[in-house]
């Protein structure tokens, strides 16, 4: 869980995750959104991959990044529960609302 929060501690990496919520993007498309060097962006991508928050897929000469939202949800749920905050796992909430299995 500490790797996830380390990854989330940087505003650039949080913005990358926000962009990936819209759908998969190439490293180049993501890098174009920031005024930082390519090596700096590569370092950000490495931290996000190490935390398992993104999946990188090679597509020809490009690398396509995908958000792994379930990892983020699990980390946030575990963090909340460590403070005794009673929250349900996302799937439990969806089941109660009738969203799963219909």
Buried (B, 14 or more C-beta within 10 A) or exposed (E): EEBBEEBBEBEBBEBBBEBBEEEBBBBEEBBEBBEEEEEEBEBBBEBBBEBBBBBBEEEEEEBBBEBBEEBBEBBBBEBEEEEEEEEEEBEEEEEEEEEEEE
